Amino acid sequence: MIKQDIVHQVIERTGLARIKAEAVVDAVFEGLKEALTRGERIELRGFGVFSVRARKTGIGRNPRTGTEVSIQPGKAVRFKPGKELHLVDKPAAE
């Protein structure tokens, strides 16, 4: 699913004009980006939680050449799905 698919869903479910639907989706994504940039936790009940965590310094390997590469410390966005979003494989009925 891409951003335009989300815009299309908003149009279908709300009846908004395309320009307004695109503005709504853009505003939501901008708000999420700004909150994550500030290091805030975003909790969407029934969907999941986005959080920013520190990434440690380390040594990785280039998979093609096998040479060691230094991994710089930084921050990474993590996503933890909510209970309703967990996709459980159910055994097939035989």
Contact map, one row per residue, 1 for C-alpha under 8 A:
1110110000000000000000000000000000000000000000000000000000000000000000000000000000000000000000
1111110000000000000000000000000000000000000000000000000000000000000000000000000000000000000000
1111111000000000000000000000000000000000000000000000000000000000000000000000000000000000000000
0111111100000000000000000000000000000000000000000000000000000000000000000000000000000000000000
1111111110000000000000000000000000000000000000000000000000000000000000000000000000000000000000
1111111111000000000000001000000000000000000000000000000000000000000000000000000000000000000000
0011111111100000010011001000000000000000000000000000000000000000000000000000000000000000000000
0001111111110000010000000000000000000000000000000000000000000000000000000000000000000000000000
0000111111111000000000000000000000000000000000000000000000000000000000000000000000000000000000
0000011111111111000010000000000000000000000000000000000000000000000000000000000000000000000000
0000001111111111110010000000000000000000000000000000000000000000000000000000000000000000000000
0000000111111111000000000000000000000000000000000000000000000000000000000000000000000000000000
0000000011111110000000000000000000000000000000000000000000000000000000000000000000000000000000
0000000001111111000000000000000000000000000000000000000000000000000000000000000000000000000000
0000000001111111100000000000000000000000000000000000000000000000000000000000000000000000000000
0000000001110111110110000000000000000000000000000000000000000000000000000000000000000000000000
0000000000100011111110000000000000000000000000000000000000000000000000000000000000000000000000
0000001100100001111111000000000000000000000000000000000000000000000000000000000000000000000000
0000000000000000111111100000000000000000000000000000000000000000000000000000000000000000000000
0000000000000001111111110000000000000000000000000000000000000000000000000000000000000000000000
0000001001100001111111111000000000000000000000000000000000000000000000000000000000000000000000
0000001000000000011111111100000000000000000000000000000000000000000000000000000000000000000000
0000000000000000001111111110000000000000000000000000000000000000000000000000000000000000000000
0000000000000000000111111111000000000000000000000000000000000000000000000000000000000000000000
0000011000000000000011111111100000000000000000000000000000000000000000000000000000000000000000
0000000000000000000001111111110000000000000000000000000000000000000000000000000000000000000000
0000000000000000000000111111111000000000000000000000000000000000000000000000000000000000000000
0000000000000000000000011111111100000000000000000000000000000000000000000000000000000000000000
0000000000000000000000001111111110000000000000000000000000000000000000000000000000000000000000
0000000000000000000000000111111111000000000000000000000000000000000000000000000000000000000000
0000000000000000000000000011111111100000000000000000000000000000000000000000000000000000000000
0000000000000000000000000001111111110000010000000000000000000000000000000000000000000000000000
0000000000000000000000000000111111111000000000000000000000000000000000000000000000000000000000
0000000000000000000000000000011111111100000000000000000000000000000000000000000000000000000000
0000000000000000000000000000001111111111110000000000000000000000000000000000000000000000000000
0000000000000000000000000000000111111111110000000011000000000000000000000000100000000000000000
0000000000000000000000000000000011111111000000000000000000000000000000000000000000000000000000
0000000000000000000000000000000001111111000000000000000000000000000000000000000000000000000000
0000000000000000000000000000000000111111100000000011000000000000000000000000000000000000000000
0000000000000000000000000000000000111111110000000011000000000000000000000000000000000000000000
0000000000000000000000000000000000110011111000001111000000000000000000000000000000000000000000
0000000000000000000000000000000100110001111100001110000000000000000000000000000000000000000000
0000000000000000000000000000000000000000111110011100000000000000000000000000000000000000000000
0000000000000000000000000000000000000000011111111000000000000000000000000000000000000000000000
0000000000000000000000000000000000000000001111110000000000000000000000000000000001000000000000
0000000000000000000000000000000000000000000111110000000000000000000000000000000001111000000000
0000000000000000000000000000000000000000000111111000000000000000000000000000000011111000000000
0000000000000000000000000000000000000000001111111100000000000000000000000000001111101000000000
0000000000000000000000000000000000000000111100111110000000000000000000000000001111000000000000
0000000000000000000000000000000000000000111000011111000000000000000000000000111100000000000000
0000000000000000000000000000000000010011110000001111100000000000000000000000111000000000000000
0000000000000000000000000000000000010011100000000111110000000000000000000011110000000000000000
0000000000000000000000000000000000000000000000000011111000000000000000000011110000000000000000
0000000000000000000000000000000000000000000000000001111100000000000000001111000000000000000000
0000000000000000000000000000000000000000000000000000111110000000000000001111000000000000000000
0000000000000000000000000000000000000000000000000000011111000000000000011100000000000000000000
0000000000000000000000000000000000000000000000000000001111100000000001111100000000000000000000
0000000000000000000000000000000000000000000000000000000111110000000001111000000000000000000000
0000000000000000000000000000000000000000000000000000000011111000000111100000000000000000000000
0000000000000000000000000000000000000000000000000000000001111100000111100000000000000000000000
0000000000000000000000000000000000000000000000000000000000111110011110000000000000000000000000
0000000000000000000000000000000000000000000000000000000000011111111110000000000000000000000000
0000000000000000000000000000000000000000000000000000000000001111111000000000000000000000000000
0000000000000000000000000000000000000000000000000000000000000111110000000000000000000000000000
0000000000000000000000000000000000000000000000000000000000000111111000000000000000000000000000
0000000000000000000000000000000000000000000000000000000000001111111100000000000000000000000000
0000000000000000000000000000000000000000000000000000000000001110111110000000000000000000000000
0000000000000000000000000000000000000000000000000000000000111100011111000000000000000000000000
0000000000000000000000000000000000000000000000000000000000111100001111100000000000000000000000
0000000000000000000000000000000000000000000000000000000011110000000111110000000000000000000000
0000000000000000000000000000000000000000000000000000000011110000000011111000000000000000000000
0000000000000000000000000000000000000000000000000000000111000000000001111100000000000000000000
0000000000000000000000000000000000000000000000000000011111000000000000111110000000000000000000
0000000000000000000000000000000000000000000000000000011110000000000000011111000000000000000000
0000000000000000000000000000000000000000000000000001111000000000000000001111100000000000000000
0000000000000000000000000000000000000000000000000001111000000000000000000111110000000000000000
0000000000000000000000000000000000010000000000000111100000000000000000000011111000000000000000
0000000000000000000000000000000000000000000000000111100000000000000000000001111100000000000000
0000000000000000000000000000000000000000000000011110000000000000000000000000111110000000000000
0000000000000000000000000000000000000000000000011100000000000000000000000000011111000000000000
0000000000000000000000000000000000000000000000111000000000000000000000000000001111101100000000
0000000000000000000000000000000000000000000011111000000000000000000000000000000111111100000000
0000000000000000000000000000000000000000000001110000000000000000000000000000000011111100000000
0000000000000000000000000000000000000000000001100000000000000000000000000000000001111100000000
0000000000000000000000000000000000000000000001110000000000000000000000000000000011111110000000
0000000000000000000000000000000000000000000000000000000000000000000000000000000011111111000000
0000000000000000000000000000000000000000000000000000000000000000000000000000000000001111100000
0000000000000000000000000000000000000000000000000000000000000000000000000000000000000111110000
0000000000000000000000000000000000000000000000000000000000000000000000000000000000000011111000
0000000000000000000000000000000000000000000000000000000000000000000000000000000000000001111100
0000000000000000000000000000000000000000000000000000000000000000000000000000000000000000111110
0000000000000000000000000000000000000000000000000000000000000000000000000000000000000000011111
0000000000000000000000000000000000000000000000000000000000000000000000000000000000000000001111
0000000000000000000000000000000000000000000000000000000000000000000000000000000000000000000111
